[in-house]
């Protein structure tokens, strides 16, 4: 098996190892994978360095499987990066979920052996460049499952990242009213092209007046915060009394941030954390197949597998903050 492994700051090593498929596993030839901000943080050394194969989003083709698995050779599939293992304690079994590319080796490789439960058949019509967003859609849907919302409720989305753009589209599907806040016009313009009516540039506009005007002074009913560039104070300051905030995303390199606990207490806010969409992969595929979430303009560049080093250098040297996901493709596809 050929793979690229991050071994230190700006150190991406090409590795060849032998990997045998175990009974019950599905061997998949990776056709396309996507790089994430966390992958780039590992590569740049802004996160704790891990000796890890990056990427938590991938599409491929079945190359080997048990006869009774239901998977046929050549079947096109998307891979779930969520590895579930139950931890037994005295009271009950608890789920312990690891994410490939973050906690264990990911998909920047030519082949991968996967548990059958992590392999999903892809409908015709979904392109590789769309399917690599399925785990983001699953995560976003899992976040929305934490809100007891009604039609017309306001959802404040802080950050127009991949995840922010995806969850804003899902909010529209559920007839919520998303308010997307970001500091860069290019991201907000893309959100508007995707149908998000309320976008606010936090660098240029007065959030107090704009959010109050949009919501009629009641503030957001629910807020989604992804730890990135914007402060957590936006979440608790602009969520109404008794509202719910979900902290979510894959950016586990952001380990801490400041919060005014007095505001959280006085407004009786509920704060939850969601870092995976393990139960929502099938729903995510359906959303993509039915164009509930559109990803056409979310890809910036595509590199060949052999040029993975160039892909990482491209990502780490971008200074204009223009938005776009970087994909890595096998030359065979």
Secondary structure, 3 states (H helix, E strand, C coil): CEEEEEEECCEEEEEECCCCCCCCEEEEEEEEEEECHHHHHHHHCCCCCCCECCCCEEEEEEEECCHHHCCCCCCEEEECCEEEEEEECCCCEEEEEEEECCCECCCCECEEEEEHHHEEECCCCCCHHHHCCHHHHHHHHHHHCCCCCCCCCEEEEECCCHHHHHHHHHHHHCCCEEEEEECCHHHHHHHHHCCCCEEEECCCCCHHHHHHHHHCCCCEEEEEECCCCCCCHHHHHCEEEEEEEEEECCCCCCCCCCCCHHHHHHCCCEEEEECCCCCCHHHHHHHHHCCCCCCCCCEEEEEEHHHHHHHHHHHHHCCCCCCCEEEEECCCC
